[in-house]
């Protein structure tokens, strides 16, 4: 019988095949001339789209770097490639949509005197990013209702309630950390001293980050800015496609397509979910279904244009020897 890893990979490949099938079906039922015309309109403007996405990677890297103590923080020129590698893995490989976060945590740990801080910063950064996405989703649902879909108000209220619940959950898991301490006691009882020591180090690293609420708030604001920059990329893409629309419509499209993509977590990179959502929202945003589908395909092309070099950077990072920094004397200053 295949092991759990083999079963998981098989499910992901099956999900990828299903998602790719959905995209193929949408393309087969679209106007091929309209799709090709959209790509032709973009032309060399595709470089501007790549630059817009690179800006979001830099913003996200800035949010992540803030969570590290100043004295032990690697150079920003190191943090940005690690963040890029994480996104490349999440968007181009048939892995869970958090696989890239695991890799960037491991790569960062190799550069820190206290490796537990690498895992802790990624855990907090991931939570802040998810919280920002929930808020971004709520904004998209408000816009959906504003543009005429009254049920959007109910969904927006549900997203707002989810944001509150998620904030409380993060406080329990990352600030109070009672479950983590319970795991430490369990490890001690069963004689797993090495695991207990790692959990204790992780607990201490999370506690260090939680001490500075100003840093957490700043990092959250940066993640929100990143999602708005995603929407600006959508606006730019539509402008280059000669299908210019308002920024509010771009926020609507990016917010809800990203939510659908995240909800379809069993499908690598949300293949099919993103494209189907864009087509479904086309009329609300004042676009034709063919234009919305072309937008989704250009977004996929942009993912590969950034992701494939990111995978090459991953291979280089894995082979390059890295020496840890010496531990800093002062470790409380996160600013």
C-alpha positions in Angstrom: 0.0 0.0 0.0 1.3 3.5 -0.7 2.3 5.6 2.3 0.5 8.8 3.4 2.9 10.9 1.4 2.1 9.0 -1.8 -1.6 9.2 -1.2 -1.4 12.9 -0.6 0.6 13.5 -3.7 -1.8 11.4 -5.7 -4.7 13.5 -4.4 -2.9 16.7 -5.3 -2.2 15.5 -8.8 -5.8 14.4 -9.2 -6.9 17.8 -8.0 -4.5 19.5 -10.4 -5.9 17.4 -13.3 -9.4 18.3 -12.4 -8.5 22.0 -12.1 -6.6 22.0 -15.4 -9.6 20.2 -17.0 -11.9 23.1 -15.8 -9.5 25.6 -17.4 -9.4 23.6 -20.6 -13.2 23.5 -20.7 -13.5 27.2 -20.2 -11.0 27.9 -23.0 -12.7 25.4 -25.3 -16.0 27.3 -24.9 -14.5 30.8 -25.2 -13.9 32.9 -28.2 -10.3 32.0 -29.1 -9.9 35.2 -31.2 -10.8 37.3 -28.1 -8.4 35.4 -25.9 -5.5 35.9 -28.4 -6.4 39.5 -28.9 -6.1 40.1 -25.1 -2.6 38.6 -25.1 -1.7 40.6 -28.1 -2.9 43.9 -26.5 -0.7 43.2 -23.4 2.5 42.6 -25.5 5.6 44.0 -23.8 3.3 45.4 -21.1 3.7 41.9 -19.6 7.0 43.2 -18.1 5.1 45.8 -16.2 2.8 43.1 -14.8 5.9 41.2 -13.7 7.2 44.3 -12.0 3.9 44.8 -10.2 4.0 41.3 -8.8 7.7 41.8 -7.8 6.6 44.8 -5.8 4.1 42.7 -3.8 6.9 40.2 -3.1 9.0 43.0 -1.7 6.2 44.3 0.5 5.5 40.8 1.9 9.2 40.4 2.5 9.2 43.6 4.4 6.4 42.4 6.6 8.2 39.2 7.3 11.5 40.8 8.1 10.0 43.0 10.7 9.2 40.0 12.8 12.9 39.2 13.3 14.9 40.9 16.1 17.0 43.7 14.6 20.3 42.3 15.8 19.7 38.9 14.1 17.8 40.0 11.1 19.4 39.0 7.8 19.9 41.6 5.2 16.8 42.5 3.3 18.5 41.4 0.1 18.5 37.9 1.7 14.8 38.0 2.9 13.4 39.0 -0.5 14.7 35.9 -2.4 13.5 33.6 0.4 10.0 35.1 0.1 10.2 34.8 -3.7 11.2 31.2 -3.4 8.2 30.5 -1.1 5.8 32.0 -3.5 7.3 30.2 -6.5 6.8 26.8 -4.8 3.2 27.7 -3.8 2.2 28.8 -7.3 4.1 26.4 -9.6 4.5 23.0 -7.9 1.8 20.4 -7.1 2.1 20.9 -3.4 -0.1 22.2 -0.7 -0.5 26.0 -0.8 1.6 26.3 2.3 4.5 24.2 1.0 6.5 27.3 0.1 6.1 28.6 3.6 7.7 25.5 5.0 10.7 25.8 2.7 11.3 29.5 3.4 11.1 28.8 7.1 13.8 26.1 6.7 16.0 28.3 4.5 15.7 31.1 7.1 16.6 28.8 10.0 19.9 28.1 8.4 20.8 31.8 8.6 19.8 32.4 12.3 21.7 31.7 15.5 18.4 30.5 17.0 16.6 28.4 14.3 13.3 28.3 16.2 12.9 32.0 15.5 12.8 31.2 11.8 9.8 28.9 12.2 8.1 31.3 14.6 8.4 34.3 12.2 6.9 32.3 9.4 4.1 31.0 11.6 3.2 34.6 12.7 3.8 36.0 9.2 1.4 33.3 7.7 -1.2 34.1 10.3 -1.0 37.9 9.7 -1.2 37.3 5.9 -4.3 35.1 6.4 -5.9 37.7 8.6 -5.2 40.4 6.0 -6.7 38.1 3.3 -9.9 37.7 5.4 -10.2 41.5 5.6 -9.5 41.8 1.9 -12.2 39.2 1.3 -14.7 41.1 3.4 -13.9 44.2 1.3 -14.5 42.3 -1.9 -17.9 41.0 -0.6 -18.9 44.6 0.4 -18.1 45.7 -3.2 -20.0 42.7 -4.6 -23.1 43.9 -2.6 -22.4 47.5 -3.6 -22.4 46.5 -7.3 -25.9 45.0 -6.9 -25.6 41.5 -5.5 -27.5 41.9 -2.2 -26.5 38.6 -0.8 -23.0 40.0 -0.7 -23.9 41.9 2.5 -24.6 38.6 4.3 -21.3 37.1 3.1 -19.4 40.3 4.1 -20.9 40.1 7.6 -19.8 36.4 7.8 -16.3 37.4 6.7 -16.2 40.1 9.4 -17.2 37.6 12.0 -14.6 35.2 10.7 -12.0 37.9 11.1 -12.9 38.3 14.7 -12.8 34.6 15.4 -9.5 34.2 13.6 -8.0 37.1 15.7 -9.1 35.3 18.9 -7.7 32.0 17.6 -4.3 33.7 16.8 -4.2 35.2 20.2 -4.7 31.8 21.7 -2.2 30.0 19.5 0.5 32.6 19.1 0.2 34.9 22.1 -1.2 32.8 25.0 0.2 29.6 23.6 -1.5 27.3 26.1 -1.8 24.4 23.5 1.9 24.7 22.8 2.7 24.4 26.5 0.4 21.4 26.8 2.4 19.8 23.9 5.6 20.5 25.8 4.3 18.8 28.9 3.2 15.8 26.8 6.7 15.6 25.3 8.2 15.6 28.8 5.9 12.8 30.0 6.6 10.5 27.1 10.4 11.1 27.2 10.7 13.0 24.0 13.2 15.5 25.4 14.5 16.6 22.0 11.0 17.4 20.8 10.2 19.2 24.1 13.3 21.3 23.8 12.3 22.3 20.2 8.8 23.2 21.4 10.2 25.2 24.2 12.4 27.2 21.9 9.5 27.7 19.5 7.4 28.9 22.4 10.1 31.4 23.4 10.4 32.7 19.9 6.7 33.3 19.6 6.7 35.1 22.9 9.4 37.4 21.7 7.4 38.3 18.6 4.2 38.8 20.6 5.8 41.3 22.9 5.8 44.1 20.2 2.2 44.9 19.1 3.4 47.8 17.1 5.5 45.5 14.9 2.6 43.1 14.5 0.3 45.9 13.5 2.9 47.3 11.0 3.4 43.9 9.5 -0.4 43.4 9.2 -0.7 46.8 7.5 2.0 45.8 5.0 0.2 42.6 4.2 -3.0 44.5 3.6 -1.1 46.9 1.3 0.3 43.8 -0.5 -3.3 42.6 -1.3 -4.2 46.0 -2.5 -1.1 45.9 -4.7 -2.4 42.6 -6.1 -5.6 44.4 -7.0 -3.5 47.2 -8.7 -1.8 44.4 -10.7 -5.3 43.2 -11.9 -6.2 46.8 -12.8 -3.0 47.2 -14.7 -3.5 43.9 -16.6 -7.0 44.9 -17.6 -5.7 48.3 -18.7 -3.1 46.7 -20.9 -5.7 44.3 -22.3 -7.7 47.4 -23.5 -10.5 46.5 -21.0 -9.8 49.2 -18.5 -12.1 49.2 -15.5 -12.2 50.9 -12.1 -10.0 50.0 -9.2 -13.0 48.9 -7.1 -13.8 46.3 -9.8 -10.2 45.2 -9.7 -10.4 44.7 -5.9 -13.6 42.8 -6.3 -12.1 40.4 -8.9 -8.8 39.8 -7.1 -10.4 39.5 -3.6 -13.0 36.9 -4.5 -10.9 34.9 -7.0 -8.1 34.7 -4.4 -10.6 33.5 -1.8 -11.9 30.8 -4.2 -8.3 29.8 -4.9 -7.6 29.5 -1.2 -10.8 27.6 -0.5 -9.8 25.1 -3.2 -6.7 24.2 -1.2 -6.8 20.6 -2.3 -6.1 21.8 -5.8 -2.5 23.0 -6.3 -2.5 26.8 -7.0 -6.3 26.7 -7.2 -6.3 25.7 -10.8 -9.8 26.1 -12.2 -11.2 27.8 -9.1 -9.6 31.1 -9.9 -10.6 31.1 -13.6 -14.1 30.0 -12.9 -14.6 32.7 -10.3 -13.3 35.4 -12.6 -15.7 34.3 -15.3 -18.6 34.2 -12.8 -17.8 37.8 -11.7 -17.3 39.2 -15.2 -20.8 40.7 -15.5 -20.6 42.3 -12.1 -17.2 43.9 -12.9 -18.5 45.1 -16.3 -16.4 42.6 -18.3 -17.2 40.0 -20.9 -16.6 36.3 -19.9 -13.9 36.0 -22.5 -12.0 39.1 -21.1 -12.3 37.7 -17.5 -11.0 34.3 -18.7 -8.1 36.0 -20.5 -7.3 37.9 -17.3 -7.1 34.5 -15.5 -4.8 33.1 -18.2 -2.5 36.1 -18.1 -2.3 35.8 -14.3 -1.3 32.1 -14.8 1.4 33.1 -17.3 2.7 35.7 -14.8 2.9 33.0 -12.1 5.1 30.8 -14.3 7.2 33.7 -15.5 8.1 34.5 -11.8 7.8 31.0 -10.4 10.1 29.1 -12.7 13.1 31.4 -12.0 12.1 31.2 -8.3 12.5 27.4 -8.4 15.9 27.9 -9.9 16.8 30.3 -7.1 15.6 27.6 -4.6 18.0 25.1 -6.1 20.8 27.5 -5.7 19.9 28.4 -2.2 19.8 24.7 -1.2 23.3 24.1 -2.5 24.9 27.3 -1.2 26.6 26.8 2.2 25.3 29.3 4.8 27.0 30.2 8.1 24.8 31.2 11.0 25.0 34.6 12.4 26.3 34.9 16.0 23.5 35.4 18.6 22.8 39.0 19.3 23.3 40.3 22.9 19.9 42.1 22.8 17.0 40.1 21.4 13.9 42.0 22.5 14.1 44.8 20.0 12.0 43.8 17.0 11.9 47.3 15.6 
